[in-house]
Amino acid sequence: MDLRNETRLLRETVTDLVSEVRLLRQELTGEVQAETSAPVVPTPSETEAKIPVAPMPASQASPVQTASRAKASSKGPPKGTTAIKVVSAGGDAGDIADFFLEDQQVPIGGMSNRRGLNVVVIDSSAGHLLSAKTYDIWGNPLEENRRLAKDLRAVEEGNIVLVALKDSGGENLDGEAIHALQGLGATLEGRLAFRQGYALIGVKDGEALAERKGPMVMAEAKLPFVVRPPQAPVRAAR
């Protein structure tokens, strides 16, 4: 009975937290829209048409400078921060594997109701999602462990990897898959228990930003750049 109450309270906490962030986001969006409705400042060309000025040398032409600045600003992820939340619960404690970028849930599909490990990869150099996949290491441990390890090894250094277990499957992790998770900063030294939740915010070839395991868990971290969330599943399960 105590475990059920703890599970219910944790789910309510997660739901309330997401709702609060959504409301804050809406308020901020309203303020931005109000600011953008202000009169538009005339462009340099419009100002020049009204005010007589001396001709500008070709070497100082503003279009060239503008293009150069635009090109420079396109490099790297958008400036800012992104709050990340990863929620996981075993089949007896909620059966959940969800990912949130700020208040927006990452859409992800997969076979068998996304049973097993769910993995989202974020490109830290550009600030967007690269993939969102499910690995059913409960239903097909031999093949799915191999596929999981192969995909995690292929992730580029420094990219962010979010991992959440849904229902069960952690008890079937093999040495190759565990080693691949350790390459994200995971501290796992062996398999998980039956229907044990697991949440990880890892960094390829770096230290994990957050890691939790238990019946129902939530890992949280803040990335030092903006991640643009997708509007549809990033990539099919296979």
C-alpha positions in Angstrom: 0.0 0.0 0.0 2.9 2.3 0.8 4.5 1.7 -2.6 1.2 2.5 -4.4 0.8 5.7 -2.5 4.4 6.8 -3.2 3.9 5.9 -6.9 0.7 7.9 -7.0 2.3 10.9 -5.3 5.3 10.9 -7.6 3.0 10.8 -10.7 1.0 13.7 -9.4 4.2 15.6 -8.7 5.4 15.1 -12.2 2.0 16.1 -13.7 1.8 19.2 -11.5 5.4 20.2 -12.5 4.7 19.8 -16.2 1.5 21.9 -15.8 3.3 24.7 -14.0 6.0 24.8 -16.6 3.4 24.9 -19.4 1.6 27.9 -17.8 4.9 29.7 -17.3 5.7 29.1 -21.0 2.3 30.5 -22.1 2.8 33.6 -20.0 6.3 34.2 -21.5 4.9 33.6 -25.0 2.2 36.2 -24.4 4.8 38.8 -23.3 6.9 38.1 -26.4 3.9 38.5 -28.7 3.1 41.8 -27.0 6.6 43.0 -27.6 6.7 41.9 -31.3 3.4 43.9 -31.9 5.3 47.2 -31.4 6.0 49.4 -34.4 8.7 48.1 -36.7 11.9 50.1 -36.7 12.7 51.3 -40.3 15.5 49.4 -42.0 18.7 51.2 -42.9 17.6 51.4 -46.6 14.3 53.1 -45.5 16.2 55.6 -43.3 18.6 56.4 -46.1 15.7 57.2 -48.4 14.4 59.9 -46.0 17.7 61.4 -44.7 20.4 62.6 -47.1 23.7 60.9 -46.2 27.1 60.6 -47.9 27.5 57.4 -50.1 28.9 54.5 -48.2 32.1 52.9 -49.6 31.5 49.4 -51.1 33.9 47.9 -48.6 31.6 49.0 -45.8 28.3 47.9 -47.3 25.9 46.7 -44.6 24.5 43.7 -46.6 28.0 42.1 -46.5 28.2 42.6 -42.8 24.7 41.4 -42.3 25.4 38.2 -44.2 28.6 37.6 -42.3 26.8 38.0 -39.0 24.0 35.7 -40.1 26.5 33.0 -41.1 28.4 33.3 -37.8 25.2 33.1 -35.8 24.1 29.9 -37.6 27.0 28.0 -36.0 26.4 26.1 -32.8 23.1 25.5 -30.9 20.8 28.4 -30.0 21.8 30.3 -26.9 19.9 29.7 -23.7 19.1 26.7 -21.6 16.8 23.7 -21.8 15.3 21.9 -18.7 15.3 18.1 -19.3 13.2 15.6 -17.5 13.2 11.8 -18.0 10.5 9.7 -16.2 10.6 5.9 -15.9 8.4 3.4 -14.2 8.3 -0.4 -14.2 5.1 -2.3 -15.1 4.0 -2.5 -11.5 4.6 1.2 -10.8 3.1 3.1 -13.7 4.6 1.6 -16.9 6.1 5.0 -18.1 9.0 6.1 -20.2 8.6 9.8 -21.0 10.9 12.6 -22.0 10.3 16.3 -21.6 12.1 19.3 -23.1 10.9 22.2 -20.9 7.2 21.5 -20.8 6.9 19.7 -24.1 6.9 15.9 -24.3 9.1 14.3 -26.9 6.9 12.2 -29.2 8.3 8.6 -29.6 6.9 5.5 -31.1 7.8 1.8 -30.9 6.6 -1.7 -31.0 5.1 -3.6 -28.0 3.8 -0.4 -26.4 7.4 0.9 -26.2 8.4 -1.9 -23.7 12.1 -1.9 -22.8 14.6 0.9 -23.1 13.6 4.1 -24.8 16.5 6.2 -26.1 16.5 9.9 -27.3 19.7 11.4 -28.8 20.3 15.1 -28.8 22.8 16.8 -31.1 24.7 19.1 -28.7 26.4 21.0 -31.6 23.2 22.1 -33.3 20.5 21.9 -30.6 18.1 19.4 -32.2 17.0 15.8 -31.7 18.7 13.2 -33.9 16.7 10.1 -33.0 14.1 8.5 -30.7 14.0 4.7 -30.6 12.7 1.8 -28.5 14.6 -1.3 -27.8 12.5 -4.3 -26.6 15.2 -6.1 -24.6 12.4 -7.9 -22.7 10.8 -9.5 -25.8 13.9 -10.0 -27.9 16.9 -9.6 -25.7 19.5 -11.1 -28.1 18.8 -8.9 -31.0 17.8 -5.8 -29.1 20.8 -5.8 -26.9 23.0 -6.0 -30.0 21.1 -3.2 -31.7 21.2 -1.0 -28.6 24.9 -1.4 -28.1 25.6 -0.7 -31.8 23.5 2.5 -31.9 25.0 3.9 -28.7 28.5 3.2 -29.9 27.7 5.2 -33.1 26.6 8.3 -31.1 29.1 11.2 -31.6 31.2 12.4 -28.6 29.6 15.1 -26.5 26.0 14.4 -27.7 23.3 14.1 -25.0 21.5 10.7 -24.7 18.3 10.3 -22.7 17.4 6.8 -21.5 14.2 5.6 -19.9 13.0 2.0 -19.2 9.3 1.1 -19.6 7.6 -1.9 -18.1 10.6 -4.2 -17.9 13.7 -5.5 -19.7 16.6 -4.2 -17.6 17.0 -7.7 -16.2 18.0 -8.9 -19.7 20.8 -6.3 -20.3 23.9 -8.1 -21.5 27.5 -7.0 -21.0 27.8 -5.3 -24.3 24.7 -3.2 -23.7 25.8 -2.3 -20.2 29.3 -1.3 -21.4 27.6 1.0 -24.1 25.5 2.6 -21.4 28.6 3.2 -19.3 30.0 5.0 -22.3 27.3 7.6 -21.6 28.3 8.0 -18.0 26.0 5.4 -16.5 27.2 3.8 -13.3 25.4 0.5 -13.9 27.6 -2.5 -13.1 25.1 -5.2 -13.8 21.5 -5.9 -14.8 18.5 -4.2 -13.3 15.8 -6.0 -11.2 12.6 -7.2 -12.8 10.4 -4.2 -13.7 12.8 -1.7 -12.1 12.6 1.8 -13.5 15.7 3.4 -14.9 16.3 7.0 -16.1 19.5 8.5 -17.4 20.6 11.8 -18.9 24.0 10.8 -20.3 26.8 12.4 -22.3 28.7 10.3 -24.8 32.2 9.8 -23.6 31.5 12.0 -20.6 29.9 12.0 -17.2 26.1 11.5 -16.8 24.2 14.6 -15.8 21.6 12.6 -13.9 20.8 8.9 -13.2 18.1 7.3 -11.2 16.7 3.8 -10.7 13.8 2.4 -8.7 10.1 1.5 -9.1 9.3 5.0 -10.5 12.0 7.6 -11.0 12.6 11.0 -12.6 16.0 12.3 -13.7 16.4 16.1 -14.2 19.1 18.3 -15.7 19.5 21.7 -17.4 21.4 21.8 -20.7 23.4 25.0 -21.5 21.7 25.5 -24.9 18.3 25.5 -26.4 16.9 22.2 -27.9 14.2 22.6 -30.5 11.6 19.9 -29.8 10.0 18.0 -32.7 6.3 18.1 -33.5 6.2 14.4 -34.6 8.2 11.2 -33.8 11.8 11.8 -34.8 12.4 8.4 -36.2 10.7 5.0 -36.4 11.6 2.4 -33.8 13.7 0.6 -36.4 
